[in-house]
C-alpha cells in the first residue's frame, strides 16, 4: 500500500523526528513532509514523541517543525489517556507513546512515519507504516 495516496497525512514517531536532524536521513524525511503538504495532508506529532526525540536547541529542523502552524502537536487528555490504556491492554503493548502514535494516526487516517515498524504493526496491523 502506498500510504501517501490512501491516507490523509502523516503521524510522526520519535524515529521520524530524529531522522529529520540526521545528516544521512534529513533530506528524505523533509521530502516526505513536503509531499504530504503538497497533497494537502496534515501532519501530527504526539506530544510524547517530542519528549522522546528532543535533546536541545541544536535540533534546528525539529524545532522549526514543531513550531509550524500546519503541524498539530497532539496532547494527551484524560479521555485520550484512557483510550491509550485500553489499547495497551487489548494489544499487549506497554509503550504508551507508541500506542498514542497509533491512536493519533488512526483518528486522522494517517500513515505513521517510524523507525520501528514492528512495534507499531503489533499495536495495529492495519496501520499504514512508512519506514524511515
Helices and strands as residue ranges (DSSP letters): H 3-6, E 9-12, H 14-20, H 26-38, E 42-46, H 47-53, H 60-67, E 71-74, H 78-91, H 96-108, E 111-114, H 117-123, E 129-131
